[in-house]
């Protein structure tokens, strides 16, 4: 698939598809806001520290950002004079290089990662708009199919009652998408290796609607959570190995139903999505730890654990895969120092866990 046709390859805030809502209800939606600039500056400050602690070749502080406000988009720090760079008018009085684009990259509020002039960029909804959109969900808006609303609620701890999204949550979301920009080349190469006769839609419509698969994935989630909470590394390692054993049982289950080639392709889509969404969620929850947003190391750890858990609601497959992937990443933090380098190259998280024996 050509790059130009892959605008929505990487899912957005925090995965999946584009957030489509009634945009015209938002007050003063088009202007460049100080909150947008402050959030990008903070994300770059925290992102540089976060990359040093995780994926050393990731450079979130150097990744261009598109702030989309629907029909008006702002490009931040795109290389001057780059071939194919979108044109626009410079915004005055900003510390960042901000250009109000003549034509929008995406003509609707969205969070994703995509290519602009062959460069990975982050796309993020304006800070005040995202807050209003999330609160709009609480008033009955839908974020589309595939569980995006549940995913966004889970990643922001947004409860059923309306509340304001915090600056820390917005920064975490921005870094989530910045990590997707980093993942784009590996994601595309990995996707192209999966047999063309199996589509990732089969994962959601077949595997993630099957009752036995759900039961086994609940068991997987419980074992990963036990590994994260284990009192010592030996116990954590035993729980991780038990998780891998359940995953092998699940592969055997699908092999019996679909045959070996088909089952392997289906679960390769799962491994890809766990890597894609799970690692971006991992980056988001590590943001709070690295930035010290929640106080002590112990309180930060509890926040992180609260964002993995074991939900397996069939209605929210993207939330489920995100939690299972980020849980594996947190276990790897404990059992396999230096795992980030191989993961950044596209080594599946389950393969890395096998190496943590």
Secondary structure in CASP SS format (residue, H / E / C, confidence):
PFRMAT SS
TARGET T0000
AUTHOR 0000-0000-0000
METHOD secondary structure of the structure
MODEL  1
X C 1.00
X C 1.00
X H 1.00
X H 1.00
X H 1.00
X C 1.00
X C 1.00
X C 1.00
X C 1.00
X E 1.00
X C 1.00
X E 1.00
X C 1.00
X C 1.00
X E 1.00
X C 1.00
X C 1.00
X C 1.00
X C 1.00
X C 1.00
X C 1.00
X C 1.00
X H 1.00
X H 1.00
X H 1.00
X C 1.00
X C 1.00
X C 1.00
X C 1.00
X C 1.00
X C 1.00
X C 1.00
X C 1.00
X H 1.00
X H 1.00
X H 1.00
X H 1.00
X H 1.00
X H 1.00
X H 1.00
X H 1.00
X H 1.00
X H 1.00
X H 1.00
X H 1.00
X H 1.00
X H 1.00
X H 1.00
X H 1.00
X H 1.00
X H 1.00
X H 1.00
X H 1.00
X C 1.00
X C 1.00
X C 1.00
X C 1.00
X C 1.00
X C 1.00
X H 1.00
X H 1.00
X H 1.00
X C 1.00
X C 1.00
X E 1.00
X E 1.00
X E 1.00
X E 1.00
X C 1.00
X C 1.00
X C 1.00
X C 1.00
X E 1.00
X E 1.00
X E 1.00
X E 1.00
X C 1.00
X C 1.00
X C 1.00
X C 1.00
X C 1.00
X C 1.00
X C 1.00
X C 1.00
X C 1.00
X C 1.00
X C 1.00
X E 1.00
X E 1.00
X E 1.00
X C 1.00
X C 1.00
X C 1.00
X C 1.00
X C 1.00
X C 1.00
X C 1.00
X E 1.00
X E 1.00
X E 1.00
X E 1.00
X C 1.00
X C 1.00
X C 1.00
X C 1.00
X C 1.00
X C 1.00
X C 1.00
X C 1.00
X C 1.00
X C 1.00
X E 1.00
X E 1.00
X E 1.00
X E 1.00
X E 1.00
X C 1.00
X C 1.00
X E 1.00
X E 1.00
X E 1.00
X E 1.00
X E 1.00
X E 1.00
X E 1.00
X C 1.00
X H 1.00
X H 1.00
X H 1.00
X H 1.00
X H 1.00
X H 1.00
X H 1.00
X H 1.00
X H 1.00
X H 1.00
X H 1.00
X H 1.00
X C 1.00
X C 1.00
X C 1.00
X C 1.00
X C 1.00
X C 1.00
X C 1.00
X C 1.00
X C 1.00
X H 1.00
X H 1.00
X H 1.00
X H 1.00
X H 1.00
X H 1.00
X H 1.00
X H 1.00
X H 1.00
X C 1.00
X C 1.00
X C 1.00
X C 1.00
X C 1.00
X C 1.00
X C 1.00
X C 1.00
X C 1.00
X C 1.00
X H 1.00
X H 1.00
X H 1.00
X H 1.00
X H 1.00
X H 1.00
X H 1.00
X H 1.00
X H 1.00
X H 1.00
X H 1.00
X H 1.00
X H 1.00
X H 1.00
X H 1.00
X H 1.00
X H 1.00
X H 1.00
X H 1.00
X H 1.00
X H 1.00
X H 1.00
X H 1.00
X H 1.00
X H 1.00
X H 1.00
X H 1.00
X C 1.00
X C 1.00
X C 1.00
X C 1.00
X C 1.00
X C 1.00
X H 1.00
X H 1.00
X H 1.00
X H 1.00
X H 1.00
X H 1.00
X C 1.00
X H 1.00
X H 1.00
X H 1.00
X C 1.00
X H 1.00
X H 1.00
X H 1.00
X H 1.00
X H 1.00
X H 1.00
X H 1.00
X H 1.00
X H 1.00
X H 1.00
X H 1.00
X H 1.00
X H 1.00
X H 1.00
X H 1.00
X H 1.00
X H 1.00
X H 1.00
X H 1.00
X C 1.00
X C 1.00
X C 1.00
X H 1.00
X H 1.00
X H 1.00
X H 1.00
X H 1.00
X H 1.00
X H 1.00
X H 1.00
X H 1.00
X H 1.00
X H 1.00
X H 1.00
X H 1.00
X H 1.00
X H 1.00
X H 1.00
X H 1.00
X H 1.00
X H 1.00
X H 1.00
X H 1.00
X H 1.00
X H 1.00
X H 1.00
X H 1.00
X H 1.00
X C 1.00
X H 1.00
X H 1.00
X H 1.00
X H 1.00
X H 1.00
X H 1.00
X H 1.00
X H 1.00
X H 1.00
X H 1.00
X H 1.00
X H 1.00
X H 1.00
X H 1.00
X H 1.00
X H 1.00
X H 1.00
X H 1.00
X H 1.00
X H 1.00
X H 1.00
X H 1.00
X H 1.00
X H 1.00
X H 1.00
X H 1.00
X H 1.00
X H 1.00
X H 1.00
X H 1.00
X H 1.00
X H 1.00
X C 1.00
X C 1.00
X C 1.00
X C 1.00
X C 1.00
X H 1.00
X H 1.00
X H 1.00
X H 1.00
X H 1.00
X H 1.00
X H 1.00
X H 1.00
X H 1.00
X H 1.00
X C 1.00
X C 1.00
X C 1.00
X C 1.00
X C 1.00
X C 1.00
X C 1.00
X C 1.00
X C 1.00
X C 1.00
X H 1.00
X H 1.00
X H 1.00
X H 1.00
X H 1.00
X H 1.00
X H 1.00
X H 1.00
X H 1.00
X H 1.00
X H 1.00
X H 1.00
X H 1.00
X H 1.00
X H 1.00
X H 1.00
X H 1.00
X H 1.00
X H 1.00
X C 1.00
X C 1.00
X C 1.00
X H 1.00
X H 1.00
X H 1.00
X H 1.00
X H 1.00
X H 1.00
X C 1.00
X C 1.00
X C 1.00
X C 1.00
X H 1.00
X H 1.00
X H 1.00
X H 1.00
X H 1.00
X H 1.00
X C 1.00
X C 1.00
X C 1.00
END
